[in-house]
Amino acid sequence: MALGFIKKVFTFGKEKSAEAPIAQTELTAEEKAAISAESEPKGRDEDLPLAEDPVLAEEMETAGGPADDLSPDDLSMVPLELLEAEAEEEIEDTSVQEVPASEAAEEEEQEVLAGSATEPVVPVLPKGFATAEARAPEPEAPAPAEKLSWFQRLKAGLFRTSSQLTGQISALFTKRKLDDETLEELEDLLIQADLGVETALRVTDTLASERYGKDVTGEDVTKIMATEIVKVLKPVAKPLALDLSHKPHVILVVGVNGTGKTTTIGKLAAKLSGSGLKVMLAAGDTFRAAAIEQLKIWADRTGSTFIGTKLGADAAGLAYEAFEKAKADKADVLIIDTAGRLQNKAELMAELEKIVRVLGKLDPDAPHTVLQTLDATTGQNALQQVEIFRNVAGVNGLIMTKLDGTARGGILVAIAAKHKLPVYFIGVGEGIDDLEPFEAEDFASAIAGIAR
């Protein structure tokens, strides 16, 4: 713009000079009068004076104040180099200001890429999702808890039985002398705790002979109770004897539904195979496909040989095949599972008798051990179960399961006192280590809440 203005300034005089020599045609008087009439505004009665320019040319201000008018000759004296330099600067300014659209888009894209490289765009996830950065850090795994001893696990399993029994005893003997009424109440309390009549009488008789007429505390009673329970359980706390001269030593496992027969067999197999014995497991519960599959899993886990048959097959026939195969393979122990059956179902109990007869034909002493699994949660029903299975299958040993989480663990004392059958193992959980040999002192202390 500056250059164009300067050019106009410098060419101002020249344009006038160029127009000067143009020849003009002289107008006649009539033409001048016509032109004048057309230029005059209509309806104007008088000529008005023309307004003068309030600012004279000589009075126009510049950056340096009023200046004299320059003649056309003076303007021509500006150096040409100055004009060319100003023209170059104007061209450079326009080139800087006017950036091509393609270059601008490219620069903007580079800026976006640079920004995305430094700060990645995080998408907005729907509700219920979170990015890895937003997810809370996982807590460090706690240090493995110290493994509890068998007595600690047994005491924890019998906690409900112990706490209920000892709590009632403590409430009964709070600041009270021992008399006949108190002894009678204690006897009823022990019977209701499933310890049995015989054990209850033993405890009350001993307590009366030692502390009658004296002040007795709940702790005194629990100590005497623990001592009497040991006396009842000590004769039945025996190890399971295996006659390895008979190969295989046949163990038949019986019991009602839900007492944990299959799981108990798996735990026994783990203990036997872990000691180097060759064990075979036979799935004699042909009524449940789940039982067959479960026993096969235990066989694979313990490294035992498995033998099974189709669902609904004759259990006695399977027992026959299992014995023959175990004998041919020189297995040390053959454990046979049987279908769970209620003690009042005659046809099912008859099938159990058939299995025993078939095994007896193969070996007069077989089955060498008949184990009955008992569920501690059944309470007094377990007493009747032992009596019937003992008569039908010749039960000669017991395994008490599910002692954990029940308040009826005292039923084992009543069973031992009445039937006097060996109690080989007790279980307080589902793990392999939760089935352990039965110890009278441990059980009595745990049920009485006494530390050892």
Wavefront OBJ file of the C-alpha trace (Angstrom):
o trace
v 0.000 0.000 0.000
v 2.819 2.396 0.851
v 4.454 1.775 -2.486
v 1.223 2.455 -4.344
v 0.741 5.720 -2.468
v 4.282 6.847 -3.244
v 3.786 6.036 -6.901
v 0.672 8.183 -6.992
v 2.538 11.006 -5.325
v 5.372 10.842 -7.804
v 3.092 10.610 -10.812
v 0.693 13.335 -9.709
v 2.377 16.153 -11.662
v 3.062 13.998 -14.657
v -0.600 13.090 -15.086
v -1.602 16.732 -15.145
v 1.107 17.497 -17.641
v -0.021 14.594 -19.785
v -3.587 15.779 -19.792
v -2.677 19.397 -20.519
v -1.841 19.129 -24.209
v -5.144 17.440 -25.010
v -6.996 19.746 -27.348
v -10.483 20.724 -26.314
v -13.279 21.718 -28.757
v -14.665 25.211 -28.170
v -18.346 25.137 -27.150
v -20.903 27.558 -28.538
v -22.913 29.929 -26.332
v -26.095 27.890 -26.668
v -24.334 24.630 -25.610
v -22.808 26.301 -22.570
v -26.214 27.651 -21.567
v -27.807 24.192 -21.870
v -25.091 22.527 -19.810
v -25.382 25.181 -17.154
v -29.160 24.747 -16.963
v -28.873 20.984 -16.554
v -26.241 21.252 -13.774
v -28.275 23.713 -11.753
v -30.607 22.011 -9.167
v -34.262 22.444 -9.889
v -36.322 24.613 -7.633
v -33.343 26.765 -6.630
v -34.260 30.411 -6.582
v -30.895 31.859 -5.668
v -27.312 31.085 -6.055
v -25.635 30.087 -2.758
v -21.987 30.781 -2.076
v -19.697 27.775 -2.160
v -18.182 26.664 1.189
v -14.521 27.175 1.525
v -12.160 24.374 2.659
v -11.589 25.003 6.390
v -8.160 23.496 6.255
v -5.769 24.967 3.828
v -3.195 22.843 2.117
v -0.458 24.840 3.809
v -1.864 23.970 7.285
v -1.948 20.099 6.967
v 0.020 18.407 9.774
v 2.717 15.818 9.297
v 4.785 13.776 11.706
v 7.319 16.573 11.887
v 4.811 19.455 12.080
v 3.667 21.814 9.326
v 5.772 21.558 6.218
v 6.077 23.551 3.028
v 4.354 22.244 -0.023
v 6.607 20.330 -2.309
v 6.715 20.957 -5.929
v 6.605 18.112 -8.421
v 10.271 18.722 -9.115
v 11.186 18.104 -5.435
v 9.327 14.780 -5.319
v 11.369 13.417 -8.137
v 14.484 13.770 -6.028
v 13.707 10.670 -3.789
v 16.366 7.976 -4.447
v 15.223 4.998 -6.444
v 17.136 2.586 -4.164
v 14.956 3.593 -1.217
v 11.816 2.816 -3.164
v 13.095 -0.595 -4.238
v 14.119 -1.506 -0.640
v 10.667 -0.592 0.648
v 9.077 -2.667 -2.092
v 11.154 -5.750 -1.122
v 10.227 -5.387 2.556
v 6.540 -5.208 1.653
v 6.823 -8.414 -0.421
v 8.565 -10.253 2.480
v 5.835 -9.163 4.908
v 3.068 -10.499 2.682
v 4.909 -13.813 2.177
v 5.194 -14.286 5.931
v 1.582 -13.416 6.590
v 0.067 -15.485 3.761
v 0.853 -19.176 4.524
v -0.502 -21.707 2.011
v -3.450 -23.759 3.251
v -1.642 -27.060 2.593
v 1.359 -25.998 4.676
v -0.902 -24.806 7.509
v -2.797 -28.125 7.547
v 0.472 -30.042 7.579
v 1.807 -28.002 10.509
v -1.452 -28.511 12.430
v -1.319 -32.295 11.832
v 2.282 -32.408 13.070
v 1.278 -30.530 16.209
v -1.570 -33.022 16.855
v 0.763 -35.987 16.349
v 3.316 -34.461 18.661
v 0.655 -33.891 21.302
v -0.648 -37.463 20.964
v 2.859 -38.828 21.353
v 3.320 -37.037 24.652
v -0.229 -37.343 26.008
v -2.148 -40.382 24.637
v -5.854 -39.915 24.175
v -7.788 -42.030 26.730
v -11.139 -43.206 25.401
v -14.221 -42.803 27.558
v -15.249 -46.305 28.607
v -18.828 -47.304 29.460
v -19.963 -47.850 33.016
v -18.573 -51.004 34.535
v -15.183 -50.768 32.758
v -11.914 -49.158 33.756
v -8.554 -48.598 32.133
v -5.458 -50.296 33.473
v -4.209 -46.982 34.881
v -7.491 -46.312 36.661
v -7.729 -49.770 38.187
v -6.817 -49.839 41.839
v -3.522 -51.569 42.529
v -3.928 -55.094 43.733
v -2.957 -55.590 47.358
v 0.081 -57.637 48.050
v -0.606 -61.255 48.798
v -0.606 -61.828 52.540
v 2.054 -63.999 54.010
v 0.961 -67.636 54.213
v -0.641 -68.353 57.544
v 1.145 -70.690 59.866
v -0.150 -74.215 59.500
v -2.277 -75.254 62.434
v -1.617 -78.423 64.323
v -4.120 -81.252 64.243
v -5.372 -80.421 67.749
v -5.866 -76.779 66.804
v -7.915 -77.799 63.768
v -9.855 -80.321 65.833
v -10.594 -77.728 68.512
v -11.694 -75.242 65.857
v -13.951 -77.876 64.274
v -15.557 -78.741 67.618
v -15.868 -75.103 68.666
v -19.654 -74.994 68.353
v -20.066 -78.211 70.340
v -17.609 -77.037 72.983
v -18.861 -73.464 73.318
v -22.491 -74.535 73.653
v -21.720 -77.244 76.190
v -19.286 -75.300 78.355
v -21.461 -72.190 78.215
v -24.430 -74.076 79.628
v -22.288 -75.700 82.316
v -20.832 -72.364 83.388
v -24.310 -70.848 83.595
v -25.479 -73.783 85.739
v -22.623 -73.634 88.239
v -22.398 -69.892 88.879
v -21.948 -69.446 92.659
v -23.853 -72.584 93.486
v -23.226 -75.528 95.798
v -23.415 -79.033 94.377
v -26.640 -80.719 95.403
v -29.038 -83.309 94.025
v -30.986 -80.747 92.010
v -27.823 -79.427 90.401
v -26.628 -82.943 89.551
v -29.959 -83.744 87.929
v -29.829 -80.596 85.830
v -26.260 -81.416 84.781
v -27.299 -84.926 83.751
v -30.074 -83.578 81.541
v -27.698 -81.041 80.028
v -25.116 -83.711 79.072
v -27.766 -85.990 77.543
v -29.132 -83.107 75.456
v -25.560 -82.507 74.223
v -25.639 -86.052 72.686
v -23.010 -87.391 75.060
v -25.348 -90.243 75.945
v -26.906 -91.468 79.155
v -23.953 -93.616 80.150
v -21.440 -90.789 79.862
v -23.761 -88.359 81.636
v -24.113 -90.745 84.604
v -20.368 -91.267 84.775
v -19.759 -87.529 84.955
v -22.433 -86.851 87.592
v -21.395 -89.820 89.742
v -17.749 -88.757 89.754
v -18.674 -85.152 90.466
v -20.954 -86.163 93.379
v -18.319 -88.392 94.948
v -15.664 -85.685 94.873
v -17.447 -82.344 95.329
v -20.900 -82.966 96.786
v -22.004 -80.135 99.083
v -19.129 -77.909 98.032
v -18.937 -74.868 95.805
v -18.340 -75.974 92.232
v -17.388 -73.846 89.230
v -17.979 -74.534 85.565
v -14.250 -75.114 85.084
v -14.293 -77.870 87.722
v -17.136 -79.619 85.929
v -15.510 -79.421 82.467
v -12.283 -80.938 83.801
v -14.143 -83.868 85.339
v -16.203 -84.249 82.167
v -13.050 -84.380 80.002
v -11.549 -87.049 82.252
v -14.643 -89.239 82.032
v -14.887 -88.815 78.249
v -11.294 -90.015 77.905
v -12.206 -93.121 79.915
v -15.056 -93.845 77.499
v -13.093 -93.177 74.292
v -9.728 -94.648 75.189
v -10.744 -98.294 74.551
v -12.101 -97.502 71.052
v -9.272 -95.255 69.850
v -7.348 -97.838 67.845
v -5.331 -97.789 64.637
v -6.662 -99.532 61.552
v -4.770 -102.815 61.374
v -3.961 -104.127 57.886
v -3.255 -107.811 57.389
v -0.881 -107.523 54.448
v -0.413 -111.296 54.385
v -3.780 -111.282 52.647
v -3.288 -109.610 49.306
v -5.355 -107.736 48.694
v -6.563 -106.544 52.086
v -10.179 -105.697 51.299
v -11.791 -102.653 52.916
v -15.518 -102.287 52.308
v -16.888 -98.809 53.019
v -20.590 -98.501 53.877
v -22.937 -95.839 55.196
v -26.056 -93.844 54.492
v -26.332 -91.128 51.865
v -24.230 -88.027 52.370
v -21.870 -89.302 55.061
v -18.779 -88.738 52.905
v -17.900 -92.288 51.873
v -16.263 -91.467 48.538
v -14.253 -88.550 49.922
v -13.129 -90.665 52.890
v -11.971 -93.426 50.520
v -9.900 -90.893 48.594
v -8.233 -89.634 51.770
v -7.461 -93.174 52.937
v -5.971 -93.984 49.525
v -3.754 -90.886 49.759
v -2.393 -92.009 53.114
v -1.815 -95.617 52.030
v -0.280 -94.865 48.616
v 1.857 -92.177 50.234
v 3.411 -94.852 52.436
v 4.358 -96.951 49.399
v 1.459 -99.403 49.324
v -0.197 -100.398 46.078
v -3.859 -99.377 46.277
v -6.852 -100.144 44.054
v -10.165 -98.294 44.219
v -13.419 -99.919 43.051
v -16.458 -97.751 42.262
v -19.196 -99.927 43.746
v -21.700 -97.053 43.880
v -23.221 -97.856 40.514
v -26.299 -95.718 41.125
v -24.554 -92.334 40.837
v -22.420 -91.309 37.877
v -20.961 -88.502 39.967
v -19.701 -90.991 42.555
v -17.919 -93.038 39.872
v -16.300 -89.953 38.380
v -15.321 -88.605 41.789
v -13.624 -91.857 42.777
v -11.737 -91.932 39.473
v -10.432 -88.416 40.185
v -9.246 -89.530 43.603
v -7.537 -92.560 42.042
v -5.680 -90.348 39.575
v -4.728 -87.889 42.305
v -3.380 -90.566 44.657
v -1.749 -92.767 42.035
v -4.129 -95.641 42.732
v -5.561 -98.138 40.247
v -9.195 -97.546 39.369
v -11.813 -100.076 38.356
v -15.403 -99.192 37.513
v -18.372 -100.302 35.475
v -21.337 -98.813 33.686
v -24.044 -96.956 35.503
v -26.691 -99.255 37.000
v -24.552 -102.384 36.845
v -24.569 -105.038 39.562
v -22.417 -103.845 42.463
v -21.694 -107.396 43.635
v -20.393 -108.286 40.170
v -18.087 -105.261 40.256
v -16.784 -106.340 43.671
v -15.980 -109.767 42.219
v -14.081 -108.295 39.250
v -12.231 -105.851 41.473
v -11.031 -108.594 43.805
v -9.799 -110.749 40.933
v -7.962 -107.848 39.318
v -6.412 -106.712 42.596
v -5.203 -110.216 43.247
v -3.726 -110.518 39.756
v -1.999 -107.113 40.077
v -0.776 -107.992 43.584
v -2.344 -104.904 45.069
v -1.802 -104.450 48.791
v -5.158 -102.843 49.553
v -8.501 -102.910 47.726
v -11.030 -100.301 48.857
v -14.579 -100.802 47.592
v -17.101 -97.979 47.576
v -20.803 -98.771 47.974
v -23.993 -96.912 47.241
v -25.403 -94.805 50.011
v -28.505 -96.399 51.432
v -30.874 -95.688 54.258
v -30.889 -98.215 57.027
v -34.660 -98.713 56.667
v -34.529 -99.733 52.973
v -34.634 -103.541 53.042
v -33.863 -104.104 49.332
v -30.760 -101.922 49.453
v -29.515 -103.537 52.623
v -30.045 -106.936 50.946
v -27.788 -105.834 48.078
v -25.115 -104.936 50.615
v -25.395 -108.416 52.106
v -24.882 -109.843 48.589
v -21.616 -107.920 48.149
v -20.355 -109.348 51.447
v -21.316 -112.897 50.414
v -19.557 -112.599 47.029
v -16.349 -111.387 48.623
v -16.572 -114.165 51.199
v -16.610 -116.759 48.442
v -13.396 -115.352 46.984
v -11.696 -115.146 50.380
v -13.278 -116.546 53.553
v -11.900 -113.602 55.564
v -13.010 -110.929 53.065
v -13.963 -108.246 53.527
v -11.246 -107.931 56.103
v -12.361 -104.490 57.266
v -15.865 -103.044 57.020
v -15.770 -99.316 57.700
v -18.891 -97.306 58.333
v -18.758 -93.552 57.809
v -20.899 -91.503 60.173
v -22.051 -87.921 59.742
v -21.719 -86.085 63.053
v -24.552 -83.724 62.125
v -27.126 -86.571 62.238
v -26.923 -86.787 66.019
v -28.946 -89.572 67.626
v -29.775 -91.132 64.229
v -26.174 -92.261 63.995
v -26.746 -94.646 66.923
v -29.434 -96.526 64.989
v -27.385 -96.544 61.783
v -24.462 -98.258 63.479
v -26.675 -100.948 64.934
v -28.324 -101.870 61.610
v -25.184 -101.765 59.420
v -23.329 -103.782 62.021
v -25.917 -106.544 61.806
v -26.136 -106.528 57.983
v -22.566 -105.912 56.805
v -20.568 -106.829 59.885
v -19.206 -103.327 60.513
v -16.053 -103.567 62.606
v -14.781 -99.979 62.528
v -16.052 -96.392 62.382
v -14.984 -93.125 60.785
v -16.726 -89.971 62.016
v -16.903 -87.167 59.453
v -18.163 -83.573 59.375
v -17.291 -82.796 62.968
v -16.479 -79.245 61.901
v -19.276 -76.739 62.179
v -21.687 -78.918 64.176
v -22.928 -78.627 67.740
v -23.594 -82.384 67.938
v -20.063 -83.747 68.048
v -20.771 -85.382 71.395
v -22.621 -88.185 69.605
v -19.304 -89.948 69.036
v -18.979 -90.401 72.808
v -22.445 -91.946 72.998
v -21.715 -94.328 70.073
v -18.421 -95.409 71.598
v -20.052 -96.015 74.963
v -22.928 -98.053 73.491
v -21.385 -100.050 70.624
v -17.735 -100.058 71.659
v -16.621 -100.271 68.040
v -13.148 -99.010 67.126
v -13.074 -95.424 65.896
v -10.199 -95.287 63.432
v -10.385 -91.784 61.960
v -12.260 -88.518 62.373
v -12.655 -85.729 59.835
v -12.984 -81.987 60.352
v -12.874 -80.746 56.758
v -12.606 -81.535 53.064
v -8.807 -81.490 52.755
v -6.645 -84.607 52.725
v -5.007 -83.521 55.974
v -8.415 -83.067 57.620
v -8.807 -86.812 58.179
v -6.618 -87.962 61.046
v -6.372 -90.943 63.401
v -8.686 -90.719 66.366
v -7.066 -89.752 69.693
v -9.202 -89.944 72.823
v -7.326 -87.258 74.789
v -7.389 -84.752 71.943
v -11.100 -85.237 71.323
v -12.001 -84.997 75.027
v -9.973 -81.830 75.530
v -11.400 -80.219 72.386
v -14.999 -80.949 73.277
v -14.477 -79.708 76.846
v -12.680 -76.565 75.660
v -9.489 -77.371 77.552
v -6.082 -76.420 76.143
v -3.411 -79.089 75.751
l 1 2 3 4 5 6 7 8 9 10 11 12 13 14 15 16 17 18 19 20 21 22 23 24 25 26 27 28 29 30 31 32 33 34 35 36 37 38 39 40 41 42 43 44 45 46 47 48 49 50 51 52 53 54 55 56 57 58 59 60 61 62 63 64 65 66 67 68 69 70 71 72 73 74 75 76 77 78 79 80 81 82 83 84 85 86 87 88 89 90 91 92 93 94 95 96 97 98 99 100 101 102 103 104 105 106 107 108 109 110 111 112 113 114 115 116 117 118 119 120 121 122 123 124 125 126 127 128 129 130 131 132 133 134 135 136 137 138 139 140 141 142 143 144 145 146 147 148 149 150 151 152 153 154 155 156 157 158 159 160 161 162 163 164 165 166 167 168 169 170 171 172 173 174 175 176 177 178 179 180 181 182 183 184 185 186 187 188 189 190 191 192 193 194 195 196 197 198 199 200 201 202 203 204 205 206 207 208 209 210 211 212 213 214 215 216 217 218 219 220 221 222 223 224 225 226 227 228 229 230 231 232 233 234 235 236 237 238 239 240 241 242 243 244 245 246 247 248 249 250 251 252 253 254 255 256 257 258 259 260 261 262 263 264 265 266 267 268 269 270 271 272 273 274 275 276 277 278 279 280 281 282 283 284 285 286 287 288 289 290 291 292 293 294 295 296 297 298 299 300 301 302 303 304 305 306 307 308 309 310 311 312 313 314 315 316 317 318 319 320 321 322 323 324 325 326 327 328 329 330 331 332 333 334 335 336 337 338 339 340 341 342 343 344 345 346 347 348 349 350 351 352 353 354 355 356 357 358 359 360 361 362 363 364 365 366 367 368 369 370 371 372 373 374 375 376 377 378 379 380 381 382 383 384 385 386 387 388 389 390 391 392 393 394 395 396 397 398 399 400 401 402 403 404 405 406 407 408 409 410 411 412 413 414 415 416 417 418 419 420 421 422 423 424 425 426 427 428 429 430 431 432 433 434 435 436 437 438 439 440 441 442 443 444 445 446 447 448 449 450 451 452
